[in-house]
Amino acid sequence: MENKQDYLARLQTAIQHLHKCGAVYRETVPVHEVFRGKTAWRGDVEVFDLTGHPKAKRCYGWTYGEPEEFITILELPPVDSAKSAVKVGVAYQIKESRKKE
């Protein structure tokens, strides 16, 4: 299993690069998202406090797949928690996968 600090550092770098602001790790929140009675996503969401972003104070992030892809969701309405960030992220992934079909 990989080192959690290495994982957090990669995620932090991705957030800083994508959103052009500072990011400081805050906490890990376990999320289990159910859609139509089935598990749509289950895992840990990393929460980062942002510095220097014009609108968002917080960002939620996680990775998936091989090769590793980063999902970073800013805390902007309607996103107000790790759980709502996962909802937005899963909806986006479903939409993107349908485009490829």
C-alpha positions as CSV (number, residue, x, y, z in Angstrom):
1,M,0.0,0.0,0.0
2,E,1.2,3.5,-0.8
3,N,2.2,6.0,1.7
4,K,-0.7,8.3,2.7
5,Q,1.6,11.4,2.8
6,D,2.8,10.7,-0.8
7,Y,-0.8,10.4,-1.9
8,L,-1.8,13.7,-0.1
9,A,1.2,15.5,-1.6
10,R,0.2,14.4,-5.1
11,L,-3.4,15.5,-4.6
12,Q,-2.3,18.8,-3.0
13,T,0.0,19.5,-6.0
14,A,-2.9,18.7,-8.4
15,I,-5.3,21.1,-6.6
16,Q,-2.7,23.9,-6.5
17,H,-2.0,23.4,-10.2
18,L,-5.6,23.1,-11.4
19,H,-7.1,25.8,-9.2
20,K,-4.0,28.1,-9.1
21,C,-4.1,28.6,-5.3
22,G,-2.6,27.3,-2.1
23,A,-4.0,24.1,-0.6
24,V,-3.4,22.8,3.0
25,Y,-4.6,19.3,4.0
26,R,-7.4,19.5,6.6
27,E,-9.0,16.0,7.0
28,T,-10.1,12.7,5.4
29,V,-13.8,12.0,5.3
30,P,-15.2,8.6,4.4
31,V,-18.1,8.8,1.9
32,H,-20.6,6.1,0.8
33,E,-22.8,7.4,-2.1
34,V,-25.8,5.3,-3.0
35,F,-27.7,5.8,-6.3
36,R,-30.9,3.9,-7.1
37,G,-30.2,1.5,-4.2
38,K,-26.7,0.6,-5.4
39,T,-23.3,1.8,-4.3
40,A,-22.2,4.5,-6.8
41,W,-19.0,5.3,-5.0
42,R,-17.3,4.5,-1.7
43,G,-14.0,5.8,-0.5
44,D,-12.1,8.5,1.3
45,V,-12.4,12.2,0.3
46,E,-9.5,14.4,1.2
47,V,-10.4,17.9,2.3
48,F,-8.1,20.8,1.7
49,D,-8.4,24.4,2.9
50,L,-7.6,26.9,0.1
51,T,-5.6,30.1,0.2
52,G,-5.6,32.6,-2.6
53,H,-8.6,31.3,-4.5
54,P,-11.0,34.1,-5.5
55,K,-14.3,32.2,-4.5
56,A,-13.7,28.9,-2.8
57,K,-12.3,28.4,0.7
58,R,-12.2,24.6,0.5
59,C,-11.6,21.8,-2.1
60,Y,-12.5,18.1,-2.0
61,G,-10.3,15.6,-3.8
62,W,-9.8,11.9,-4.5
63,T,-8.3,9.7,-7.2
64,Y,-9.5,6.8,-9.3
65,G,-8.4,4.4,-12.0
66,E,-5.2,3.3,-13.6
67,P,-3.4,5.4,-14.5
68,E,-4.4,7.5,-11.5
69,E,-6.8,10.4,-12.3
70,F,-7.5,13.2,-9.9
71,I,-11.0,14.5,-9.1
72,T,-11.0,17.9,-7.4
73,I,-14.2,19.7,-6.6
74,L,-14.3,23.2,-5.2
75,E,-16.6,24.0,-2.3
76,L,-19.0,26.3,-4.3
77,P,-22.8,25.9,-4.4
78,P,-24.3,23.3,-4.5
79,V,-21.2,21.7,-3.1
80,D,-21.0,22.2,0.7
81,S,-19.5,18.9,2.0
82,A,-17.5,15.9,1.0
83,K,-20.7,14.0,0.3
84,S,-22.1,16.6,-2.1
85,A,-18.6,16.8,-3.8
86,V,-18.8,13.1,-4.5
87,K,-22.4,13.5,-5.9
88,V,-21.1,16.2,-8.3
89,G,-18.0,14.1,-9.2
90,V,-19.9,10.9,-9.8
91,A,-22.5,12.8,-12.0
92,Y,-19.6,14.3,-14.0
93,Q,-17.9,10.9,-14.5
94,I,-21.2,9.4,-15.7
95,K,-21.8,12.2,-18.1
96,E,-18.2,11.9,-19.5
97,S,-18.4,8.2,-19.9
98,R,-21.7,8.6,-21.9
99,K,-19.9,11.0,-24.3
100,K,-17.4,8.2,-25.1
101,E,-20.1,5.6,-25.9
